[in-house]
Amino acid sequence: MTLSACGGGDSLEEEGSGGGGGSTEPGEGGEGGGGSLTIGGANFTEATIMAELYSQVLADAGFDTDIATVEGRELYEPELESGGIDIVPEYAATMAEFLNAQVNGPDAEPVATSDADETVAALRELAEPRGLTVLDAGDAVDQNAFAVSQEFAEEHDLQTLTDLGESGLPIVLAAGDECPERYFCEPGLEEVYGIDITQIDPRGVGTVQSKQAVADGDDQLALVTTTDATLEQFGLVLLEDDKQLQLADNLLPVLNTESASDPAIAEALNELTATLTTEDLSQLNLQVDGERRQAEDVAREYLEEKGLIGS
């Protein structure tokens, strides 16, 4: 497979893992494990960890596995449909809206909600006609979240975003450039929670600069994610999204229906999905980003600890 990657690299990067074989005939081997599988995904820490987790549990189930890393969903999703990639770790709401735009156009009414079951059902309705199988979602979720300093929270008795809105405090929000246009950022905070956003400080989503600005008191609120394990290092705490502004971006496997039809695949991945929590994922991210460990090693240690693969 060769794909032009957005932002770097001329091809889809492949790396052997676990089973050590190539993915020349994905999904072969019949029931009970066996054959070759390619696990794909985006090129960021969490996606890399998830690909390793998938690869290693499937290798333990008897498959030869390879990992293919691609810059973005626009590149790997067509490969998933064609069978060039067999399995991808995905986020329910984001994948649902991606397919919604593909099927119904960029201005289509949203199908994802803050309810995981509803969102997965909508995703399946869009995915199945395209030859994709969506397995069950787990408790692990990576979605937008908003953090304040511990000191600020204690001073103003803040635990939820509703508390922040009711406080009437003027808020400078450290976030990405697109925050003013994204409903789940500034517009939603103002409309759903009544938060007085006086300025967007464009320092990025969950960046060191954003978190440091809040820690220093230059900004009052930072857009981060629920799996950010570094918040404590900056003295930050999350405010609960108590009115469920954010969509259900629970993690789940999406498979090519034909090439990844072996029941042993779903069995192995479902067991992993049922085990993984948001806190687990946060700690795995921290080990790779904060402690500079290899994703392959971090994934193997986690799977062994949880009894999901043999040591």
Residue frames as qw, qx, qy, qz and C-alpha x, y, z in Angstrom:
[[0.000, 0.887, 0.462, 0.000, 0.00, 0.00, 0.00],
 [0.397, 0.014, -0.004, 0.918, 1.18, 3.50, -0.75],
 [0.054, -0.874, -0.481, -0.038, -0.62, 6.60, 0.40],
 [0.268, 0.521, -0.118, 0.802, 0.31, 10.25, 0.31],
 [0.446, -0.522, -0.589, 0.426, 0.40, 11.37, 3.92],
 [0.038, -0.924, -0.172, -0.338, -0.84, 14.78, 5.01],
 [0.329, -0.907, 0.221, -0.144, 1.96, 16.78, 6.53],
 [0.184, -0.677, 0.712, 0.014, 4.82, 14.37, 6.09],
 [0.497, -0.117, 0.858, 0.057, 5.99, 11.12, 4.63],
 [0.369, 0.285, -0.535, -0.705, 5.24, 9.82, 1.16],
 [0.575, -0.061, -0.764, -0.287, 3.69, 6.55, 2.18],
 [0.788, -0.496, -0.045, -0.362, 1.76, 4.72, 4.75],
 [0.045, 0.582, -0.765, 0.271, 4.25, 3.55, 7.36],
 [0.906, -0.168, -0.311, -0.232, 4.14, -0.13, 8.26],
 [0.070, -0.569, 0.727, -0.378, 5.65, -1.73, 11.31],
 [0.669, -0.100, -0.731, -0.089, 5.56, -5.37, 12.29],
 [0.317, -0.430, 0.512, -0.672, 4.31, -6.13, 15.76],
 [0.748, -0.147, 0.449, -0.466, 3.40, -9.15, 17.81],
 [0.916, 0.179, 0.349, -0.079, 2.94, -11.84, 15.19],
 [0.370, -0.541, 0.533, 0.535, 5.71, -10.61, 12.95],
 [0.504, 0.280, 0.724, 0.379, 4.10, -11.55, 9.61],
 [0.044, 0.075, -0.301, -0.950, 3.13, -9.41, 6.65],
 [0.463, 0.421, 0.539, -0.564, -0.47, -8.62, 5.78],
 [0.054, 0.196, -0.697, -0.687, -0.58, -9.97, 2.24],
 [0.383, -0.312, -0.753, -0.435, -3.87, -11.86, 2.66],
 [0.233, -0.231, 0.463, -0.823, -5.76, -10.12, 5.48],
 [0.700, -0.083, 0.227, -0.672, -8.25, -12.16, 7.43],
 [0.742, 0.187, -0.613, -0.196, -7.25, -15.59, 6.13],
 [0.085, 0.313, -0.845, 0.426, -7.03, -18.50, 8.50],
 [0.548, -0.357, -0.700, -0.288, -10.63, -19.41, 9.32],
 [0.597, -0.716, -0.072, -0.355, -12.13, -19.63, 12.76],
 [0.872, -0.427, -0.078, 0.225, -9.96, -19.92, 15.83],
 [0.261, -0.851, 0.300, 0.343, -7.26, -17.41, 14.86],
 [0.655, -0.047, 0.555, 0.510, -4.56, -17.39, 12.22],
 [0.432, 0.727, 0.373, 0.382, -3.81, -15.39, 9.11],
 [0.415, 0.002, -0.048, 0.909, -2.52, -11.86, 8.66],
 [0.062, -0.878, -0.474, 0.013, -4.09, -8.60, 9.77],
 [0.350, 0.294, -0.050, 0.888, -3.15, -4.95, 9.34],
 [0.250, -0.768, -0.489, 0.329, -4.13, -2.57, 12.11],
 [0.330, 0.505, 0.159, 0.781, -4.27, 1.06, 11.01],
 [0.316, -0.811, -0.410, 0.273, -4.67, 4.38, 12.68],
 [0.173, 0.955, -0.012, 0.240, -3.64, 8.00, 12.94],
 [0.668, 0.269, -0.343, 0.604, -0.19, 9.29, 13.79],
 [0.225, -0.689, 0.286, -0.626, -0.51, 10.54, 17.37],
 [0.041, -0.371, 0.840, -0.394, 0.39, 9.00, 20.71],
 [0.615, 0.011, 0.561, -0.554, -2.96, 7.61, 21.76],
 [0.832, 0.406, -0.114, -0.359, -3.70, 6.11, 18.34],
 [0.434, 0.528, -0.725, 0.085, -0.25, 4.52, 18.30],
 [0.254, -0.244, 0.812, -0.465, -0.85, 2.95, 21.72],
 [0.756, 0.188, 0.342, -0.525, -4.28, 1.66, 20.69],
 [0.736, 0.495, -0.402, -0.226, -2.85, 0.13, 17.51],
 [0.205, 0.434, -0.841, 0.250, -0.23, -1.66, 19.62],
 [0.494, -0.075, 0.669, -0.550, -2.87, -2.94, 22.02],
 [0.827, 0.345, 0.058, -0.440, -4.96, -4.28, 19.14],
 [0.576, 0.558, -0.594, -0.071, -1.94, -5.78, 17.42],
 [0.042, 0.388, -0.859, 0.331, -0.66, -7.59, 20.48],
 [0.618, 0.023, 0.593, -0.516, -3.99, -9.06, 21.63],
 [0.827, 0.440, -0.066, -0.344, -4.59, -10.33, 18.11],
 [0.406, 0.549, -0.727, 0.067, -1.08, -11.75, 17.89],
 [0.273, -0.244, 0.824, -0.433, -1.77, -13.57, 21.15],
 [0.749, 0.245, 0.378, -0.486, -4.96, -14.92, 19.53],
 [0.737, 0.039, 0.626, 0.253, -2.88, -16.45, 16.74],
 [0.531, 0.821, 0.200, 0.062, -2.77, -13.80, 14.02],
 [0.582, -0.001, 0.121, 0.804, 0.22, -12.27, 12.27],
 [0.006, 0.920, 0.360, -0.154, -0.16, -8.53, 12.69],
 [0.453, 0.199, 0.098, 0.863, 1.26, -5.38, 11.14],
 [0.061, -0.776, -0.371, 0.507, 0.61, -1.76, 12.09],
 [0.385, 0.461, 0.368, 0.710, 0.06, 0.87, 9.40],
 [0.191, -0.629, -0.324, 0.680, 0.30, 4.48, 10.58],
 [0.274, 0.574, 0.468, 0.614, -1.38, 7.20, 8.52],
 [0.133, 0.117, -0.194, 0.965, -1.59, 10.93, 9.12],
 [0.379, 0.071, 0.267, -0.883, -5.37, 11.18, 9.16],
 [0.555, 0.271, 0.718, -0.321, -8.79, 9.57, 8.88],
 [0.567, 0.666, -0.078, -0.479, -9.25, 10.90, 5.35],
 [0.324, 0.560, -0.738, -0.193, -6.43, 8.56, 4.29],
 [0.080, -0.180, 0.968, -0.155, -6.93, 5.44, 6.38],
 [0.593, 0.242, 0.513, -0.571, -10.72, 5.17, 6.18],
 [0.714, 0.488, -0.267, -0.426, -10.78, 4.40, 2.42],
 [0.305, 0.414, -0.857, 0.039, -8.10, 1.77, 3.02],
 [0.343, -0.024, 0.804, -0.485, -10.28, 0.26, 5.74],
 [0.711, 0.380, 0.193, -0.559, -13.22, 0.06, 3.34],
 [0.641, 0.545, -0.475, -0.259, -11.10, -1.56, 0.62],
 [0.978, -0.207, -0.004, 0.033, -9.47, -4.09, 2.96],
 [0.538, 0.591, -0.378, 0.467, -5.98, -2.65, 2.62],
 [0.081, -0.317, 0.656, -0.680, -6.34, -2.07, 6.35],
 [0.429, -0.272, -0.851, -0.133, -8.37, -4.61, 8.32],
 [0.475, -0.677, -0.529, 0.189, -8.95, -2.95, 11.70],
 [0.194, 0.507, -0.140, 0.828, -8.79, 0.57, 13.13],
 [0.273, -0.477, -0.625, 0.555, -9.23, 1.81, 16.71],
 [0.026, 0.521, 0.357, 0.774, -11.78, 4.59, 16.44],
 [0.057, 0.173, 0.482, -0.857, -13.75, 7.19, 18.38],
 [0.239, 0.498, 0.833, -0.027, -17.50, 6.64, 18.12],
 [0.190, 0.842, 0.315, -0.395, -18.79, 10.19, 17.67],
 [0.032, -0.674, 0.428, 0.601, -15.93, 11.39, 15.48],
 [0.183, -0.052, 0.889, 0.417, -16.15, 8.39, 13.16],
 [0.263, 0.607, 0.740, -0.123, -19.94, 8.68, 13.00],
 [0.175, 0.865, 0.108, -0.457, -19.76, 12.30, 11.93],
 [0.132, -0.476, 0.657, 0.569, -16.96, 11.56, 9.46],
 [0.197, 0.200, 0.912, 0.299, -19.10, 8.94, 7.73],
 [0.200, 0.742, 0.547, -0.333, -22.17, 11.17, 8.06],
 [0.093, 0.759, -0.210, -0.609, -20.38, 13.84, 6.06],
 [0.142, -0.234, 0.835, 0.478, -19.25, 11.26, 3.50],
 [0.160, 0.385, 0.901, 0.117, -22.77, 9.91, 3.02],
 [0.047, 0.807, 0.584, -0.079, -24.98, 12.94, 3.57],
 [0.324, 0.750, 0.077, 0.571, -22.68, 15.86, 2.81],
 [0.408, 0.140, -0.438, 0.789, -20.67, 18.27, 4.96],
 [0.267, -0.252, 0.152, -0.918, -23.75, 20.17, 6.10],
 [0.573, -0.287, -0.733, -0.228, -25.68, 17.08, 7.23],
 [0.589, -0.653, 0.084, -0.469, -27.53, 17.14, 10.53],
 [0.005, -0.492, 0.825, -0.278, -25.33, 15.56, 13.26],
 [0.809, -0.150, -0.499, -0.273, -26.04, 11.93, 14.12],
 [0.546, 0.009, -0.659, 0.518, -23.74, 11.61, 17.13],
 [0.448, -0.780, -0.135, -0.416, -24.94, 12.56, 20.60],
 [0.147, -0.628, 0.623, -0.444, -23.59, 12.53, 24.13],
 [0.852, -0.161, 0.386, -0.315, -25.14, 9.06, 24.59],
 [0.162, -0.457, 0.827, 0.284, -22.71, 6.27, 23.66],
 [0.482, 0.238, 0.843, -0.020, -25.38, 3.71, 22.73],
 [0.465, 0.789, 0.283, -0.285, -27.19, 6.14, 20.43],
 [0.121, 0.811, -0.445, -0.359, -23.95, 7.21, 18.82],
 [0.296, -0.263, 0.894, 0.212, -22.74, 3.65, 18.20],
 [0.530, 0.471, 0.695, -0.117, -26.13, 2.77, 16.68],
 [0.382, 0.869, 0.014, -0.313, -25.88, 5.75, 14.32],
 [0.072, -0.659, 0.681, 0.311, -22.32, 4.80, 13.43],
 [0.457, 0.009, 0.884, 0.096, -23.33, 1.23, 12.60],
 [0.538, 0.673, 0.458, -0.220, -26.15, 2.43, 10.36],
 [0.301, 0.879, -0.255, -0.269, -23.64, 4.45, 8.35],
 [0.193, -0.596, 0.762, 0.165, -20.78, 1.93, 8.47],
 [0.662, 0.049, 0.746, -0.060, -22.45, -1.35, 7.55],
 [0.695, 0.674, 0.224, -0.113, -23.45, -0.39, 3.98],
 [0.267, 0.862, -0.430, -0.038, -19.80, 0.57, 3.41],
 [0.858, 0.189, -0.464, 0.118, -18.58, -2.89, 4.36],
 [0.142, 0.454, -0.602, 0.641, -17.53, -1.98, 7.88],
 [0.663, -0.468, -0.585, -0.015, -18.34, -3.72, 11.16],
 [0.106, -0.642, 0.329, -0.685, -18.48, -1.66, 14.36],
 [0.550, -0.193, -0.764, 0.275, -17.81, -3.58, 17.57],
 [0.426, -0.807, -0.409, 0.002, -19.12, -2.49, 20.97],
 [0.125, 0.747, -0.274, 0.593, -17.77, 0.63, 22.67],
 [0.623, -0.246, -0.600, 0.438, -16.17, 0.51, 26.09],
 [0.341, -0.855, -0.305, 0.244, -15.92, 2.91, 28.99],
 [0.492, -0.303, 0.181, 0.796, -12.69, 4.52, 27.75],
 [0.304, 0.862, 0.386, 0.124, -13.53, 7.87, 26.21],
 [0.445, -0.210, 0.099, 0.865, -11.35, 10.64, 24.82],
 [0.138, 0.803, 0.486, 0.316, -13.32, 13.82, 24.37],
 [0.139, 0.605, -0.115, 0.776, -12.93, 17.54, 24.88],
 [0.553, -0.621, -0.486, 0.270, -12.69, 18.65, 28.49],
 [0.080, 0.824, -0.060, 0.557, -12.09, 21.94, 30.27],
 [0.717, -0.265, -0.425, 0.485, -9.61, 22.49, 33.08],
 [0.134, -0.917, 0.077, -0.369, -9.01, 25.22, 35.64],
 [0.288, 0.427, -0.687, 0.513, -6.32, 25.55, 38.25],
 [0.509, -0.376, -0.743, 0.220, -6.93, 23.80, 41.55],
 [0.199, -0.230, -0.350, 0.886, -6.51, 27.15, 43.28],
 [0.272, -0.044, -0.264, -0.924, -9.11, 28.83, 41.05],
 [0.538, -0.296, -0.721, -0.321, -11.56, 25.96, 41.58],
 [0.453, -0.374, -0.665, 0.461, -11.21, 26.11, 45.36],
 [0.082, -0.127, -0.158, 0.976, -11.42, 29.91, 45.49],
 [0.423, 0.044, -0.197, -0.883, -14.71, 29.96, 43.58],
 [0.565, 0.034, 0.730, -0.384, -16.12, 26.60, 44.69],
 [0.614, 0.459, -0.349, -0.539, -16.12, 25.12, 41.18],
 [0.558, -0.149, 0.816, 0.005, -16.72, 21.47, 40.38],
 [0.545, 0.474, 0.674, 0.157, -18.77, 21.61, 37.19],
 [0.231, 0.215, 0.371, 0.873, -19.07, 23.77, 34.12],
 [0.249, -0.756, -0.520, -0.310, -22.48, 24.79, 35.43],
 [0.532, -0.674, -0.223, 0.462, -20.75, 26.15, 38.54],
 [0.418, -0.140, 0.226, 0.869, -18.45, 28.20, 36.33],
 [0.017, 0.502, 0.522, 0.689, -21.36, 29.64, 34.35],
 [0.404, -0.784, -0.461, -0.093, -23.30, 30.52, 37.48],
 [0.569, -0.437, -0.156, 0.679, -20.26, 32.24, 38.97],
 [0.251, 0.947, 0.198, -0.025, -20.46, 34.97, 36.32],
 [0.499, -0.611, 0.324, 0.522, -16.67, 35.18, 36.22],
 [0.516, 0.774, -0.250, -0.268, -15.07, 36.61, 33.06],
 [0.850, -0.182, 0.463, 0.176, -13.08, 33.79, 31.43],
 [0.309, 0.706, -0.544, -0.333, -10.12, 33.80, 29.07],
 [0.942, 0.028, 0.316, -0.108, -10.06, 30.38, 27.40],
 [0.088, -0.581, 0.728, 0.353, -6.83, 28.82, 26.14],
 [0.782, 0.295, 0.532, -0.136, -7.83, 26.73, 23.12],
 [0.525, 0.103, 0.588, 0.607, -7.30, 26.20, 19.40],
 [0.028, 0.147, -0.250, -0.957, -7.90, 28.77, 16.67],
 [0.293, -0.255, -0.725, -0.569, -11.11, 27.01, 15.62],
 [0.116, -0.298, -0.793, 0.518, -12.74, 27.27, 19.08],
 [0.259, 0.299, 0.183, -0.900, -14.99, 30.25, 18.23],
 [0.542, 0.188, -0.467, -0.673, -16.56, 28.27, 15.36],
 [0.409, -0.016, -0.912, -0.008, -16.83, 24.88, 17.07],
 [0.587, -0.548, -0.230, -0.549, -20.09, 24.38, 18.97],
 [0.857, -0.354, -0.346, 0.144, -18.39, 22.09, 21.48],
 [0.517, 0.008, -0.253, 0.818, -16.01, 24.88, 22.42],
 [0.026, -0.056, -0.207, 0.976, -16.86, 28.60, 22.85],
 [0.445, -0.213, -0.343, -0.799, -20.43, 28.62, 21.41],
 [0.675, -0.323, -0.653, -0.117, -21.51, 25.62, 23.49],
 [0.422, -0.175, -0.553, 0.697, -19.88, 26.89, 26.66],
 [0.113, -0.010, 0.086, -0.990, -21.78, 30.15, 26.27],
 [0.555, -0.167, -0.404, -0.708, -25.13, 28.71, 25.16],
 [0.726, -0.247, -0.640, -0.057, -25.34, 25.57, 27.32],
 [0.618, -0.327, -0.498, 0.513, -23.52, 26.77, 30.42],
 [0.094, -0.965, -0.199, -0.144, -23.76, 30.56, 30.24],
 [0.692, -0.377, 0.036, 0.614, -20.01, 30.95, 30.69],
 [0.157, 0.969, 0.004, -0.192, -18.74, 34.48, 30.00],
 [0.780, 0.037, 0.264, 0.566, -15.93, 33.86, 27.50],
 [0.023, 0.922, 0.002, -0.386, -14.25, 37.24, 27.06],
 [0.246, 0.760, -0.540, -0.264, -11.34, 36.06, 24.93],
 [0.992, 0.086, 0.056, 0.079, -9.89, 33.00, 23.20],
 [0.213, -0.778, 0.555, 0.204, -6.16, 32.68, 23.77],
 [0.882, 0.393, -0.176, -0.191, -5.04, 30.60, 20.74],
 [0.211, -0.657, 0.722, -0.059, -2.45, 28.40, 22.43],
 [0.447, 0.198, -0.840, -0.234, -3.78, 25.08, 21.12],
 [0.836, -0.322, -0.175, -0.408, -5.69, 22.12, 22.52],
 [0.918, -0.391, 0.008, 0.063, -4.06, 20.61, 25.58],
 [0.625, 0.552, -0.287, 0.471, -0.66, 22.09, 24.80],
 [0.591, -0.255, -0.396, 0.655, 1.95, 22.82, 27.43],
 [0.110, 0.187, 0.013, 0.976, 1.50, 26.51, 26.65],
 [0.468, -0.495, -0.391, -0.619, -2.26, 26.35, 27.26],
 [0.740, -0.476, -0.465, 0.101, -1.95, 24.51, 30.53],
 [0.525, -0.104, -0.271, 0.800, 0.87, 26.73, 31.74],
 [0.065, -0.385, -0.143, -0.909, -1.16, 29.86, 30.99],
 [0.635, -0.565, -0.350, -0.394, -3.93, 28.59, 33.26],
 [0.765, -0.306, -0.386, 0.414, -1.46, 27.47, 35.91],
 [0.389, 0.045, -0.133, 0.910, 0.10, 30.97, 35.87],
 [0.041, 0.657, 0.534, -0.531, -3.29, 32.67, 36.06],
 [0.001, 0.245, -0.377, -0.893, -2.95, 34.40, 32.69],
 [0.502, -0.135, -0.574, -0.633, -5.96, 32.40, 31.46],
 [0.544, -0.247, 0.506, -0.622, -8.71, 30.87, 33.56],
 [0.861, 0.157, 0.407, -0.263, -9.78, 27.87, 31.46],
 [0.016, 0.486, -0.759, -0.433, -8.00, 25.47, 29.10],
 [0.885, 0.241, -0.090, -0.389, -9.42, 23.14, 26.46],
 [0.159, -0.458, 0.875, 0.012, -7.83, 19.73, 27.08],
 [0.681, 0.011, -0.616, -0.395, -8.95, 16.10, 26.73],
 [0.810, -0.460, 0.087, -0.354, -10.27, 13.54, 29.18],
 [0.968, -0.040, -0.079, 0.233, -7.19, 11.33, 28.71],
 [0.293, 0.750, -0.332, 0.492, -4.65, 14.06, 29.49],
 [0.816, -0.390, -0.359, 0.230, -2.58, 12.61, 32.34],
 [0.507, 0.184, -0.213, 0.815, -0.40, 15.70, 32.82],
 [0.226, -0.784, -0.248, -0.521, -3.02, 17.99, 34.39],
 [0.711, -0.665, -0.173, 0.149, -1.87, 17.29, 37.93],
 [0.687, -0.031, 0.016, 0.726, 1.66, 18.32, 37.01],
 [0.130, 0.428, 0.160, 0.880, 0.30, 21.77, 36.16],
 [0.031, 0.197, 0.613, -0.765, -1.97, 21.93, 39.20],
 [0.426, 0.023, -0.300, -0.853, -5.08, 21.71, 37.03],
 [0.336, 0.190, 0.875, -0.293, -8.40, 19.92, 37.55],
 [0.071, -0.271, -0.721, -0.633, -11.23, 19.12, 35.15],
 [0.423, 0.114, 0.328, -0.837, -14.65, 20.69, 35.54],
 [0.384, 0.231, 0.894, -0.021, -17.41, 18.14, 35.00],
 [0.220, -0.017, -0.513, -0.829, -19.38, 18.42, 31.76],
 [0.235, 0.183, 0.817, -0.493, -22.56, 17.96, 33.79],
 [0.578, 0.511, 0.219, -0.596, -24.94, 18.95, 30.98],
 [0.707, 0.089, 0.646, 0.273, -23.19, 16.64, 28.51],
 [0.311, 0.812, -0.158, -0.468, -22.14, 19.18, 25.93],
 [0.019, 0.540, -0.773, -0.333, -19.49, 16.86, 24.49],
 [0.834, 0.200, -0.314, -0.408, -20.27, 13.97, 22.18],
 [0.874, -0.319, 0.358, -0.078, -19.68, 10.32, 23.07],
 [0.499, 0.680, -0.535, -0.049, -16.20, 9.68, 21.71],
 [0.798, -0.363, 0.470, -0.102, -15.86, 6.27, 23.33],
 [0.073, 0.530, -0.781, -0.322, -13.16, 4.05, 21.86],
 [0.850, 0.153, 0.438, -0.250, -14.17, 1.05, 19.79],
 [0.365, -0.220, 0.744, 0.515, -12.81, -1.16, 16.99],
 [0.652, 0.572, 0.037, -0.497, -14.00, -0.73, 13.42],
 [0.546, -0.188, 0.770, 0.272, -13.33, -3.69, 11.12],
 [0.396, 0.288, -0.575, -0.656, -13.47, -4.45, 7.43],
 [0.808, -0.042, 0.292, -0.510, -16.44, -6.82, 7.44],
 [0.912, 0.338, -0.207, -0.110, -15.00, -9.21, 4.87],
 [0.572, 0.508, -0.555, 0.327, -11.30, -9.32, 5.68],
 [0.007, -0.312, 0.705, -0.637, -11.69, -9.30, 9.48],
 [0.714, -0.232, -0.265, -0.605, -14.66, -11.67, 9.77],
 [0.567, 0.029, -0.788, 0.238, -12.97, -14.34, 11.92],
 [0.576, -0.719, -0.292, -0.258, -14.93, -14.51, 15.22],
 [0.757, -0.296, -0.244, 0.529, -11.63, -14.77, 17.11],
 [0.292, 0.346, 0.011, 0.892, -10.87, -11.18, 16.10],
 [0.380, -0.626, -0.180, -0.657, -14.02, -9.75, 17.67],
 [0.806, -0.487, -0.331, 0.062, -13.59, -11.93, 20.74],
 [0.665, -0.087, -0.200, 0.714, -10.06, -10.68, 21.43],
 [0.121, 0.360, 0.052, 0.924, -10.88, -7.03, 20.75],
 [0.510, -0.632, -0.324, -0.485, -14.10, -7.06, 22.76],
 [0.769, -0.445, -0.342, 0.305, -12.24, -8.35, 25.81],
 [0.465, 0.039, -0.094, 0.880, -9.72, -5.52, 25.51],
 [0.131, -0.496, -0.235, -0.826, -12.43, -2.89, 24.99],
 [0.646, -0.617, -0.385, -0.232, -14.33, -4.11, 28.05],
 [0.743, -0.337, -0.274, 0.510, -11.16, -3.83, 30.16],
 [0.403, 0.203, 0.008, 0.893, -9.77, -0.46, 29.08],
 [0.157, -0.834, -0.462, 0.259, -10.86, 2.63, 31.03],
 [0.225, 0.930, 0.010, 0.290, -10.31, 6.34, 30.49],
 [0.461, -0.817, 0.345, 0.002, -7.90, 6.37, 33.42],
 [0.841, -0.087, 0.433, 0.314, -5.99, 3.42, 31.94],
 [0.604, 0.635, 0.254, 0.409, -5.64, 5.24, 28.64],
 [0.083, -0.975, 0.110, -0.176, -4.56, 8.40, 30.38],
 [0.631, -0.632, 0.429, 0.136, -1.79, 6.55, 32.20],
 [0.806, 0.194, 0.415, 0.375, -0.66, 4.80, 29.03],
 [0.369, 0.859, 0.104, 0.339, -0.42, 8.18, 27.29],
 [0.332, -0.908, 0.249, -0.059, 1.60, 9.53, 30.21],
 [0.799, -0.328, 0.425, 0.271, 4.09, 6.68, 30.04],
 [0.689, 0.418, 0.351, 0.476, 4.74, 7.34, 26.36],
 [0.211, 0.856, 0.103, 0.461, 4.65, 11.15, 26.32],
 [0.384, -0.879, 0.178, -0.220, 5.85, 11.89, 29.85],
 [0.725, -0.505, 0.457, 0.105, 8.23, 9.04, 30.53],
 [0.336, 0.679, -0.542, -0.364, 9.42, 8.61, 26.93],
 [0.541, -0.121, 0.832, -0.009, 8.73, 4.88, 26.85],
 [0.143, 0.099, -0.758, -0.629, 7.99, 2.98, 23.66],
 [0.678, -0.012, 0.005, -0.735, 4.30, 2.42, 22.88],
 [0.747, 0.122, -0.633, -0.165, 4.98, -1.24, 22.12],
 [0.360, 0.096, -0.780, 0.503, 6.48, -1.83, 25.57],
 [0.301, -0.052, 0.392, -0.868, 3.80, 0.13, 27.40],
 [0.746, 0.035, -0.253, -0.614, 1.05, -1.79, 25.60],
 [0.676, 0.097, -0.729, 0.042, 2.63, -5.17, 26.31],
 [0.138, 0.097, -0.713, 0.681, 3.06, -4.40, 30.01],
 [0.494, -0.017, 0.204, -0.845, -0.58, -3.31, 30.30],
 [0.785, 0.079, -0.415, -0.452, -1.94, -6.36, 28.50],
 [0.545, 0.107, -0.786, 0.271, 0.14, -8.72, 30.62],
 [0.065, -0.093, 0.584, -0.804, -0.93, -6.97, 33.82],
 [0.616, 0.066, 0.118, -0.776, -4.61, -7.28, 32.85],
 [0.546, -0.031, 0.835, -0.057, -4.20, -10.92, 31.81],
 [0.646, 0.616, 0.082, -0.443, -5.18, -10.17, 28.23],
 [0.707, 0.541, -0.456, -0.009, -2.06, -11.80, 26.77],
 [0.927, -0.269, -0.123, 0.229, 0.38, -14.39, 28.04],
 [0.233, -0.906, 0.322, 0.145, 3.62, -13.14, 29.57]]
